[in-house]
Amino acid sequence: MPAIYIGLDVGTTAVKAIAFDEHGQTVAIKRGYYPTFSPRPDYVEQDAEQVFRKTLSCLLALIRTLQTPISGIGLSGAMHSIFAVDAIGKPLTGALLWSDNRSVEEAGKLNRKSLGKQLYERTGTPIHPMSPLCKLRWWHTHNPELCKRAARWVSLKEYLVFRLTGAWLVDYSIASATGLFDIHQIHWCEEALKYAQIHCEQLSQPVSPETILASTHKTLAGIPIVIGASDGCLANLGAGITGPGQAVMTVGTSAALRSNAPAPAINPHGRLFCYILSQGQYVFGGASNNGGNAWEWLNNSLFGVGRTNYQKRFDLAAQAPAGSEGLLFLPYLMGERAPLWNASAQAAFSGLTHRHLPAHLLRAVLEGVLFNLQLIFEEMQNSGDNPAFSRIVMSGGMAASPFFMQLAADIFGAKVCLSHTEELSAWGAATLARKAVTGYELTPVEQDSIVYYPNTFNQEVYRDSFIHFKQLLKKYKYL
């Protein structure tokens, strides 16, 4: 009987429990969804207990479906969430997500101080409202009574581990996304804790992502649970990214570009993240607020909400030439994280004339999203000895479009690949589980299922378009 490993990926809007065999084939999958609440502008929260219950029910439903022994479960989780719990582990607050912007004032003040630069260089987490570091400072300013009652400050993934095993533990990668963890010394950063006004006893114990735990839940008894890592780090692991010259590009609602390094890759301008997966394995890059959401916005604006056949719109965008006849789009509908770190940045079309049709607008939006990711790549080259990418593995909903895949290959001048699975984070968690349990990683039969190569003519067009894109950003004082 083949060994089965489960990757349990707890994302921002949904949990996915996926069973893989030793060849990387998906055996079964279960999904569960949970709501996000925004009680006030800039507030974005989830109910930690609700997320846990949906995650557990999803996992148990998958195990019942399989009706076969499970060799291990690897955990994956979204980064930057934080909330308070009391002495028995009961949540005292909602879980603030990465998109919660209530600490924008605290982040701005810290960025203007030399301490901000020092903390970024120690922790690898940019100073931004997404960071739990800034959220903690906000809490101490606006709700000091809550802070006195808080026994611990934890993430959603830590809460899951606690509810499954009874232990307050955090893997290195989730810890390093808090802005509180020294990625050089691999322990909590005293200067960051002092700024956040907490002490290390209020945080979980950092451990290796290969740490094996035993569950206190009777249905999971005897199944090794591997603590795993963050979804971003595991996506790189799942894509087979092992060093410089390769990257994972994720374009779903938002977008990100990530590569690996053997040592901390700290950007001199503080514009990129650098998280530790394990000793000697670091994942660095940038996350953008604007990806498929910009594409959806334009489609809804042109054709009406809920009336869009996206494949037809990709086909329409393909009718416009590379470079959209001089039309450029700044994709900052939601402000921006990397590489601008400007919550006030705004979107704009530039060069619009009477000859531009909906096809040009559609193509320009896709080009603008990818140009911003190319800006992130330029910053990545400033963060150490990083060559141009020869292989980019694409993930996220936009990867379903062959046109978008080819567009990325043309703009980056690299081969762009689809992996053997769309669920890279869950696959990374499963392969990490097998390595922890047996000493050997899971290896797919075929790493890249589809490969797109750059079109030489389009590549030249995009070199010029990208220069104009950067000039436009300088005009708006975004660069």
N, C-alpha and C positions, 0 to 999 in steps of 0.2 A: 504494500500500500504506500503510495507516494506521500511524502511529508507535506503538510499544509501549514502555511504561516499566514497570519492575519496582520494587515496594516490598518490601524485604527486612526483615522485622520479627522481631528476635531477642528473644523474650519470656522470662519467668521459667521457664516449663515447656515451651515449644514455639517453633519458628521457623516463620514463614509467608512463603513467597515467592509474591507475587501479581503477575500481569501485568495492566495496565490499558491500555485504549486512550485516545485523546485526549478521549473523551466521558465518561470515568469508569466505563466498563463493565468488569467483570471478565472477562478473556479466559481466564485459567487460574490455578490455584492449587495449590501443593504445601505440605504440612505435614510437619514432623519433630519428634519428641519426644526429650527427654533427661532423665535422672534427676536428682533432687536428693538429697543425702546429709545425714544428721544424725547424725554419729558420737557426739555427746554432747548432752545437753540444752542448748538455746539455740544450738547450732551448726547452721548451714544453709549448705551449700556445693554447688558444681558443679565438674565437671572441665572446665577451659577448652578443652582440646584436643578433648574429646568434643563440646562445644557447637560448636566450629568445624567439625569434620568433618561433623556432622549438618547444619549450616547450609550448608556448601559443597555437599554431596550434594543437598540440597533445591533449591538454586539451580540447579545443573547439570541436575537432572531437569526443572525447569520450562523451562529453555532448550531442552532436547532436545524437550520436548513441543510448544513453540511452533513450532520450525523456521522462524523468521522473524527478521530483523534486530532487535536490541534497541537502542533509542535511548538508554537510560540506566538505571542502577540506583541507587536511593536507599536508604540504610541507616537503620534505626530500631533502637533498643536500649533495654532496661530500664535503670533508673537504680540507682545506689548499690552496684554490685558492685565488688570490689577484690581484687587478689591480687598477689603478688610474682613477678617474672621475673628470670632471670639475664642476663648480658651478651649472650647470643645469642638472647634472647627465650624461653627455655624456662621454663614455669611452675615455681615452687618451692613453691607452696601451692595448695590448692583456692581457687576463687573464692568469697569470702564474699558472700552475697546481702543484699538490703535487710532480709530477715526474720531475719538472724543477730543474736542479742541478746547475744553474749558480752561486748560492751563496755558493758553497762548501768551498771556501776560508774563507768567513766570518764565516761560521759555525765552521770550524776548529779552527780559532782564538778564538772564543767565548768559545768553549769547553775547551780550555786550560787555561781559566781564571776562578777564583772563581765566577765571575759574572754569568758565564754560569750555574754553579750548582745552584746558588741562583735563577736564573730565572726559571730553570726547576722545582725547588721545589715550587715556587709560582704559576706557570702556568700549570704544568703537561704535557707540550709539550716538548719532547726531542729536544735538540739543533741539528738541522739537516737542510740541504738545503731545505727539504720539507716545513719547517716552514715559514709562512709569516714574522715572526720576522727577520729571516736572509735575506729574499728577500728584505725587506724594507731597511735593512742596505746596501745591494748590490746596490739598486737603488740610495741611497743617495751618494754612493761612485762613481758610474759610470755615473749617469745622474742627477746631482743636478738641472739642469734647469727644467727638468720634475717635480721634487719634488716641485719646487716653484710654478708650475702651478696647481698642484694637490689639488683640494678642499677636496677630500675624498679618502680613501683607502678602498675598499670593496671586498667582495667575490662574486662569481656567484650567490649564493643563496640570498644574500642581494640585488643584482641588480634585481633579479626576484621579490623580495618583493617590491622594489621601483617601478618597472614598472607596477606591478599589483595594488598597493595601494597608491603610491606617498609618502610613508614613508620610511625613512632610519632607519631600525630596524634590529637587529641581535639576534637570539636566543642564549641562554647561551652556547649550545654545539658547535655551529659553532664558537662563540667567543673564547671558550676555546681551540680550535684547532689552534689558530693563534700564540700562544706563547706570546700574549700581554694581556691576561686576568687572573686575580688573582682568581683561583678557590676556594680559602678559603674565601675571602672577597666578591666575586661575583661582581667585578667591574674591569675596566681597570687597569692594573698594571703600576704604574708610572715609576718604574725602567726599565721596558721593553719598554715603550714609549720613555724614554730618550735615551736608546740604539738605538732604531729604528729611532730616530730623527723626531718624529711626536708628535702631541698633541691630546688629547681625542676628541676635536671638529672635527677632521678629521676622526673619526670613528663613526659607527652607535651606536644607543642607545641599550644596551643589555636588553632583555626582556625574560620572561618566555616562554617556548615552547608552553604553552597553550594560549598564547595571540591571541585573535580573532581580525581580521582585516576586513575592508570592501573594496571591489575592486572598482576601478575607471573604470573598463572595463564594458561596458553596458551588455554584455552577461553574466557576472558573478555577476551582481547587485543582491543583496539580498542573495547571497550564502556566509555563513561565511567562511572566509579563516583563518585557524589556522597556525601560523608561523612554528610550528613543530620543527625539530631538524636535526642533522647530520645523514647521512645514517647509520653509525656504531652504534650510540646510539639507533636509531630507530629499527635496526635489532635485538638488544637485547630486546627491548620492544616488538617487534612483535613476538619474540620467547618465550615470557613468562618468561624471565630471571629476577628474582626479587632479588636475593641475592647470597652469596657465595655458592660454590659447584655446580654451573651450569655455562655454557659458550656457546657462539656461535662461531663456527669455520667456517670461510668463506674461501673457496678455489676456486677461479676463475682463472684469469690470475695471480694475486698475491694471498696472503693468509693473514689471520689475526685470532687472538684468543682474545676474549673479555669476561669479566665477570663484575659483578656489585658489588658495595660497598656502604655502607651508608655514608661514609666519604671519603675524598681524600686518595687514595692509591698511595703514592709516592714511587717509586722504589729507593732503596739506591744507585744504580749504574747508575741511569738516563737512564735505558734501555727500559722503558715502557711509554706509554702515560696514562694519566688519564684525562678524559673529564667529565664535569658536564652536566647532562641532566636537572635536576632541583634540588632545595635545598633538600639534603638528598638522592639524586640519582646520583651516579657517575659510569661511565663506564671506566674500565681500561684494559690494555692488550698490545698487540704488533702487528704490521703489518709487514709482510715480503714482499720483492720484488719478491720472487720466489715461485710460486705455479704451476698452470696449464701450465704456460709458459715453465717450465722445462720439463714437460711431452710432450708438443707439440714439443719442440726442439728435444728431443730424437726420437720421432716418425718421424719427418721430416728427421732427419739425417739417420735413419735406413731404412725408407721405401719410402722417397721422399715426397716433399711438395705437399699437396693436394691429396695424394693418400692413406691416412690413414683412415681406419674404426676403430674408437677409441674403440668401444665395442669389436671388435676382438682383439685389442691390450691389453685391460684389461684382456680378457680371456687368452691371451698368458702370461701376467705377472703372472696370477694365477697359471701357471704351475710350476713356480719356488717356492721353499719352503720359509717359513718365514725366514727372515734374509738373503735371497739371497746367501746362502752358503758363508758367510763371505764377500760379496761384499758390500762396503759402498759408498754412493754418497753424497758429499757436494753440496747442490743445488744452490750455489751462482753465477749463470750465470749473474745476473744483479747487482752484488754487494749485499749489504744487509742493511736493516734497522734493525728492532728488530730480535734477541737481540744483534747482533754484532755491529751495527751502524758503518759499515766499507764499504765505497763505493768502495774500492779496493779489497774486498774479491772476490775470484775466485772459480769456481766449480771444482770438481775433483772426479774421481773414485779411490777408494783405495781397494787393495786386488784382483785386476783383474787377473785371471788365465785362462789357456786354457780350463778349464771345464765350464767357464761361457758363456752362450748363450744369444741371444737377450732377452729371457724371464727374465733372471737374471738382465740384465741391466734395463729393464722396471720396474721390481719390486723394484730394488734398488733406482731408481729415486723417485718413490712414497714414499718409506720408508724414504728417505732423506728429502723430503718436510715435512713429518709428524714429523720426529725427530727434525727438526728446530722449529716446532710449540711446541713440547714438551719442548724444551729449553725455549721458551717464557713462558710456564706454570711454569717452575721452578722459573723463575724470578717473576712471579705473586705471587708465594708462599712466596717470599722474600719481598713482598710489603704490608704485613699485615697478619692478621690471616685468611688465605685462605686455606681451606681444599682441598683435592683431588676432582676432578670433578666426580660427580655421574651421571650427565646428560650433554651431549654435543649436541647441535642442529647444524646440518650441513646445510650450504647454499653455493651457488656458483655453477658453472658449473660442478665441479668434483663430486658434490653430486648426479649427475645422474648415477654414477657407483655404483652398490651394492658392487662390490669388494673393491672399495676405502672406502666406508662406513665401511665395515667389518674391513679393514686394520686399520682405525682410532680407531675403538673400541678395537682392539687387542693391539695397541701401547699405547693408553691412559688408558686401563683397565677400561673403563667406557661404559655405554650404549650411543650409538650415534643415534640420531633421525633425521628423516625428519619431518619438520613442515607440517602443513596442506597447506601451500603455499610456493612456491619457492621465492616469492617476499617479504621477511621479512621487508625490509625498507619501502616499500610502505604500507604494512599492518600495520606497526608500526605507520606511519604517519596518516593512516585512523583511527586507534583506538584512537590515541591522539586527533584527531579532534572530535571524538564523545565524549570523556571525557570532552573536553573544552566546547562543545556545550550543553551537557546534564548532565554532572557530572558522567557519567557511561562509562566505557571502552567497546569496542566491545569484545565479547568473542566467540571464534570459537567453533563449535560443538565438534571438536576433536583437541587437541593441537598437538600431535605427531601422524603422520599417519603411519610411519614405524619405527621400533626400531631394532637396531643391538646390540647384546651383545658380550662381549669379549670371545674369545676362550682361555681357560686356558693354553693350551700348547704353542700357539703362543705368548701369553702374556709373558711367561717365556723367550722365545727366544728373544723377543724384549727388555726385561730388559738388557740382556747381550749386544745386539747389540747397544743399546743406550749408554752404558758405553764406548764401543769402538768408537762410533761416537764422544763423547765428548773428548776422548783421542786424536783423530785425529785432532779435532779443536785446542786443546792445542799445538799439534805438529806444526800446521800451524800458531800458535800464534794469532788465532782468538778469543780465550777465555783467 
